[in-house]
Amino acid sequence: MCGISGIIALKGNEIQKDLKLMNSVLFHRGPDSEGDIIESTTNYVVGFGHRRLSIIDITENAHQPMRYKNLCIVYNGEVYNFKEIKKTLEDLGHKFVTKSDTEVVIHSYEEWGSECVNHFNGMFAFAILDKDKERIFLARDRAGVKPLYYYWDKETFLFASELKAFHKVSLFKKEINPDSLALYLKYGNIPAPNAIFRNTFKLEPGFTMEFGLKEKKISKSKYWSVTTFYSKPKTTISYSQAKQATKELLRSSFEYRMIADVPVGIFLSGGYDSTCVAAMLQQNSATKIKTFTVGTDIPELNESEYAKKIAKQLGTEHYEFFCSQREAKKLASELPDYFDEPFADSSAIPTLFLSKNVKPHVKVVLSADGGDELFGGYNRYDNAIKAEKLFKVVPKGLLTVVSKLMDLYVKEKNSSGFYSYQESRWNKLRSLLKDRSNKNLLDLLSSYFNKSELESLLTNAYSLAPNAYSNTDVITDSALSYFMAVDYQTYLTDDIMQKVDRATMSTGLEAREPFLDHRVIEFVAQLPDDYKLKNGIKKYILKDIVHEFVPEAMMKRPKMGFSIPIADWLLSDMKSLIMEYLNEEKIKQHEFFNAHQVTRLVNEFLSGKKSLGLKIWNLVVFQMWYDRWMK
């Protein structure tokens, strides 16, 4: 796990200073060593920077940038099956001088070119300078566990693990993209391939990219997509066969992610996903695996007691860290330091706290994200199935009539122009009756601000730039499959993976995602819907597997999620953030928002409409980010 950065500028530009500054900004991602190289080609000067967190082959031999013949690589992540690939390459005549997966990746590129990524099982983002072909080859893993930003203004090409590295480059033009700002307000994050600045992008998961140094052109190619597998016919194997196959795939994935030359632990919440990981790995481990959880003084969000019981049942070496509201609120004000794009998921706060406390105990931690997206764990999946059933039995004409009657009795906007929770539910239902597509339903359930709210709030013209919410090409009649396919490409990647990556890497901790082995999703995507969500029981097949290790009675509890009561805090101890960042003078500093509308929204929230809290938090986070990175 590391931080990578690079500058490709027109020949004659001096990039040494900027490259070193980019690299230094990423110190937290790789505190163990640093390195950089500068090469010249016919038209361009190329600089690669690397910060290393040593996990596999921790000797100096595996430091980066790594050269091999006329190739040079900077690489972030892990390819877990590198030993198998190495054996294949050795049989083909390749010679190796390190025990690292980095060397395997660069040899794989020499052997297979851009097709090398199809051989990799892991999480990765890397760039390879190919001097013979005068190109830069970049790639990102299938699930988007590892980040990769790039910038191209027709003269300068930049890439990095985090956007903050670009701020150090004199050739970088820092201009906010209104289209991306609208996406942020709508979703609470900015979906790939978009980024907050103009000419700045994220390489999408499952994509490779080439930058031609001669042609001065970018070309992208999709080498893997989850929609391929959701578009296939559902498997006809029996439930018992599916369960056994799923269990074997999970075990293989989990064991792969224990490969390291440093200590490895597990985030354990006591829910089904993390319990599954801990149970399977502890069963075959000769020593006690370290597990970690965070406790809180908010009873309805405190999972620590459940995690402690599960850890005792499994026999792990368990650690619990208590996060007070005071500590959580301090971290809230520091969020822009870690998330260098606006990012409104408040669960980043406990994730940051846990990461900081885990780092002294291990260097690698397994985080059981993805279980909900793979096995159907979100409440909105229930809603999708209910809507699907309703639209099948109720005549379309009747639904149209109901929609028109609702139009007669609802006011388009309340006094502030922003919908409260109750009003929002009413208007979402009206919209759904008019457009009963799965795409519209998911959009309604995923949005913080709707179209009319964005129009009243934003002062600049914008369009919602294309992303996986709008462009998913899955071929399926199943609402559940559609929702899960889109979530895998959007919420999982742009919210959860971004949150975990920034939180863990802020303290030099590597997080691995055992549920996101591509072999697992390729198989599970083709399972019948009722193997995942059956008779109202979410994650049916996963729960059945877990019950082989932990009694069902121990697992029965309400689903909590990893969140904080942000609306309550904004109305009490964190009210000062509203006063500081959402006052009219502050809003007018950048002229992106209609100050009058923001004031009306704030007044409605402070007068008791607590359901507007997420909208307020979105705006506060953007304002904090703006102060940190634009001034």
Secondary structure, DSSP 8 states (H G I E B T S, - for coil): -EEEEEEEEETT---HHHHHHHHHHTGGG-BSEEEEEEEE-SSEEEEEEEEE---SS-SGGG-SSEEETTEEEEEEEEETTHHHHHHHHHHTT---SSS-HHHHHHHHHHHHGGGGGGG--EEEEEEEEETTTTEEEEEE-TT--S--EEEE-SS-EEEESSGGGGGG-TT----B-HHHHHHHHHHSS--TTB-SBTTEEE--TTEEEEEETTTTEEEEEE---THHHHSS------HHHHHHHHHHHHHHHHHHTT--SS-EEEE--SSHHHHHHHHHHHHT-SS--EEEEEEES-GGG--HHHHHHHHHHHT-EEEEEEE-HHHHHHHHHHHHHH-SS----TTHHHHHHHHHHHTTT-SEEE--TTHHHHHT-SHHHHHHHHHHHHHHHS-HHHHHHHHHHHHHHS-SS-TTS---HHHHHHHHHHHHHH---HHHHHHHHH-SS-HHHHHHHB-S-------HHHH-----S-HHHHHHHHHHHTIIIIIIIHHHHHHHHTTT-EEE-GGG-HHHHHHHTTS-GGGTSBTTBTTHHHHHHHTTTS-HHHH-S----S---HHHHHTTTTHHHHHHHSSHHHHTTT--B-HHHHHHHHHHHHTT-GGGHHHHHHHHHHHHHHHHH--
